[in-house]
Amino acid sequence: MIESLHGDAASLVVRVGLPLAVLDNDEILVRDTSIAALLELAAAELDCADFGLRVALEQNLDLLGPLALAVGNSETIGEALDCTSRYLFVHARGLSVAAVPDPYLVRGVIAYRYGYPPGVYATPQSVDMGLLFLHRAITDLAGGPYGLRSVEIPHAPVAHPERYESLFGVNAVRYRRSSALLRVPKHLAEQPISGRNRSAHELALRFLQQQPNNGTTTLTTQVKTYLRRTLGTIRPTLDATASEMSMAPRSLQRQLRAEGSSFGACLDETRRERAEHYLRTTRMPVGQVAAVIGLDSPASLSRYADRWWHTTPRRFRLIDPAALSAVRSPGISPM
């Protein structure tokens, strides 16, 4: 791509600290931050504002190797996206694709969030590339247009807005949002994927389950990622989480304890993080925030908020984020 735009790929690769060998060997693993830096540098040096979008147009699911085999042979699109989030660490540490409530509270609509955990900055070119790649992958899995409602982008447009609208196929592309999202019909997750091969799916999953995290992704992080993805959709239990991790409940607790954590701590921290996100970045009623973090009532959220922040959910919305360190509480929900 760089050379097609008359750039010096070798020079740019060296300038972001990558080995020249990455130009000839797709098997070399590199840091996400290095790829993001390369995208930004290339866009600037080549005066190509839509560089990340162009890169996405050159990519397809095959780029993901065995993960592509598992995704493309999943039973439904929802299962495919869940599989992507669970095993994306093989290609990108910390990156995830997760179903989240629609930020505009439109009935029958959900959103798929692309990106890193809250607080981790993703550069504009890398977001553009990843979000368009996700859109194209879903289009392929669905066999055509899938009812995309809008695209939510966390930064200002770096390319002409018409470029985004053309590539995503919708006029509703919104910028400077809190997260990178594709808003889609809720029923999309249930759409079957045609031509699936169950044996290929199971074979790919067995391979992915054997891949080491190389110490980068702890079991605690994996559990929190799973809880973040499922809060508000299924009841968060130790047994269900252990089954997702392909572990016995006692083994899961024992390994979490070895990391200085527990299932209760993971659930509490994930709920607090998600509650803070929704209270800070959306206008969701308190009752709905309680529901999407897996609590049964606004009163339950109020009790949690009192322990977490020593205030009510409504008052928390008014607190200056800079003052949060003074009101946080490290307490753990009893489980």
N, C-alpha and C positions, 0 to 999 in steps of 0.2 A: 504493500500500500504506500509506504513512504517513498519508495523508488518510483512508483507510478506517478507521483506528484513531483518528481525531479529532486527529491531530497536525498541526503546521505544517511542511509539507515545505520551504517556502522558507526558514524560519528555520534548520532543521537543515542544509540544504545550505550556507547562508552560513557557519554556525558551523564547518564542517569545511573551509572555504576553497574550495568549488566555486562556479563561476558559476551564477547562476540559470537560465541558458539550458539547462542540462542537464535541467531538468524538462520541456522541450518539444522537445528535439532529441536523438534517439538516436545521431546521428552524431558527437557531440562525444566525443573521447577524454579519459579522466580517469585519474589514477593509481590503481593498485590500492589503495594505502595510504589514499587518500581515500575510496574505496568502503568499505573495511574500517572506517574511522573512522565513516562515516555509519551503517553497520549497528549498530555498538556504541552510538553515541549514540542512535539511534532506539530500540533495545531498552531502553536505560535510561530515556529520557525518556517513552516510552509504556508503561513497565512491562510489556513484552512479551518475556518470556524466550525465546520461540521465534520471534523476528522473522526471523532468518536462514532458518529452516526454512520460514516462511510465504512469504518472498520466492521461495525455490526452487520452491514449489508454483505460483507464477504464471509460471514460466519454462519454456521448452521449447527444443529444438534450433534452432528458427528464429531464436532470439536471436543465433546465431553467424553469420548471413548466409551468405556463400559457403562458409565452413568447414562449416556445417551441410549444404550441398549435397554437399560432398566426403565428409563423414562418412556421411551417410545413404545414399550411393550407393557405398560401399565394398563390396568383395566379401565380407569377413568382419568380425565384431565386433572381432577383433584388429587388422585393418587400419584399421578406423574409429578405434579408440582410439590407434593409432600416429599416424594422421593428425592427430588432435586434439592430441597432444603436440607434434608437429612444427610446427604452424601456430597454436598457441594464442597465440603472441606477438602476433598481429594484434589480439587482444582484451585480453590480460593478459601483461605482460612478466614473464618468469621463472616463470610458473605452468606446471605440467606434470602430465600423467597418464602414469604409467609402470608397466609390469608388473614386479613384484619377487617374490622367493621368499616363500613362505608363512612368516611369522614363527614359526609353531607346527610347521613341518616336517611337515604332514599330507600324505600322499601323494595326488597328483592334485588338489592345491589350489594356486592362486597368488593373488597379491594385486595389486590396482591401487591405486597410491599417488597421492593427490591432494595437491598443495601446491607449495610453493616449495623451492628447494635447501636442504640441511641448514644450519642456523644462521640461517635467515630466519624470523622469528616471524610466524605468521598468527593473527589474532584469532579467538576462539571462534565469533562469529556468521558470519564469513566462511567458516570451515571448515564449519560446519553447512550453510550455503547451498550451497557448492561440492560437498560430498560428496553431499548429497541430489540436487542437480542431476545429478551424474554417475550416481547410481543410477537416476534416472528416465530419463535418456538411454539407458542400457544396456537398461533394461526396454523402452523403445520400439523399440530396434534389434533386440532379441531377440523382440519380439512378445508379451511377457508375462514372467512370473517366469523368472529365469535361474539359479536355484540358489544365490543369495547365502547364504554360510555364516555370516558375521558381519561386523559393522561395527566398525572400530577407530578411536577418536576420541582425539586427543592431549590434550584438556582435560577437566575435570570437566563433568558434564552441566549445562548452563545452563537447560534446560527439564526438565520431568518425564521420567524415563526411559521411561515408558509412551508418551510422545509420540514419542520416537525409534523405539521398537519398532514402533509403529503405522505410522509413515511409511515405514520401511525394510522392514517386513514380516517381521522376524526378532526373536526374543527375545534373540539373542546380540549385544548392543550393548555394547562394552567401552570404558571410559573411561581417561584418563590413560595412553595408549599412546604409543609413540615417534613414530608417524606416523599420518596419516589414511588408512585403508585400507578397501577393500571386498575381502573374501576370497571367491573364486569358484572354481568347477570349472575345472581347467586347460583342458579341452576347449572352454570357452566361446569362446576366441580363434578357434577354427576354425569356429564356427557361421556359416553363410552368412546374409547379409542379404537378405531376400526383396524382390522388386520393384525391384532396383537398376537404374540407368540408367548404363551405362558412359560414354556421351558426356557426360552431365551431370557425372559424376565427373571425367573428364579436363579438361573445361572449367573446373571449379572449381579443380582443382589448378594449372592454368596461371595462373589469376588469383592464387592464393595464393603461388605461386613468384615472382611479380613484385613482391610487397609488400616494401617496404624495412623494415629493422629500425630505421631512423633513428639508427643508431649505438648503440642501447641494447644490442642483442644482437650481440656480436662473433662472427666465425666460430669463434674458439676456444671460446666458450660453446656455440655450436651443436654443435660436434664433441663436447664433453664431455657435453652433454645426450644426444646420440645414443649415445655409448659407455655412459653410465650406464643407458640404457634397454635396451641389448642385451648387456651383459656377462653371460657365463655362458650365453647362448643361442646366439650365433653367434661364430665366431672373429673377434676384432677386428683387421681389416687396413686398411691405407691404401686399398687399391683399393675395398673394400666401403664404407668411410666416404665416399670421394670420390664413389662412385656415389649414395649417399644424399643427398649435397649437390648432385647434378647437376653435378659438376665432374670435370675430369681430375685424376688423382693429383698430377701435377707442379704444377698450378694450386693445388690445395689446400695442398700443402706451401709453395708460394711465398707464398700469402696468410697462412698461419699464421706463416711466418717474418717477414712484415711486421708482424705483431702481437706479435712477440717470443716466439713459441711454436713448436711443432712437433707432428706427430702423436704421436711418442713421448712428448713431455712431457704432452700431453693424456691419453693412455692411462695413463701412470704416475700422474698426479695423480688421475684418476678412480678407478683401482684403489685407491690409498691412501685416498681419501675413503670409498669403499664398504667397504673392509676395516675401517677404523676404525668405521664405522657398525655393521657386523654384529658385530664383536668387542665393541663397547660396549653394544649394545642388544638382542642376542639371545644364546641359549645354543647357537647352531650349533656343531657340532664344527669344529675347525680345518680339517679336510679339506673340509668342505662350504663353509666360507667361501672357501677357495681356489677351489673349483669355481664359485661364483657370481660371482667377480670375474675368471673366465676363465683361471685358472692350472691347470696339469695335476696338481699334487700338493701335499700339505702341506709338503713340503721346499721347493718353489718359494716358497710363502708365507713360510716361515721366512727364506729368503734376502732376499726383499723387505722383510720386517719388520726385519731386521738393518740394512738400508740406510736405511729410512724412520725407524725409531725406536731403533735400536741395542739391540734386545732381541728376545725371541721373541714370537710371537703370544699365547701363554698368559700370559706375564708382562705383556704390554702391557695385557691385560684388567684387571690389578690396579693399573695406574698411575693416579694421581690426574689427571683431565683438566686441572687447573690447571697440572700440571707438563709438559704436552705440548710446550710451546714450547721446553723445554730438551732434548727428545729428538728433535724432528723433524729430518729431513734433507731438503734440497731436491734430492737427487740425481735424475737422470732415467734411466729404464730405457733401455738401448740398443735401438734399433730399426733 
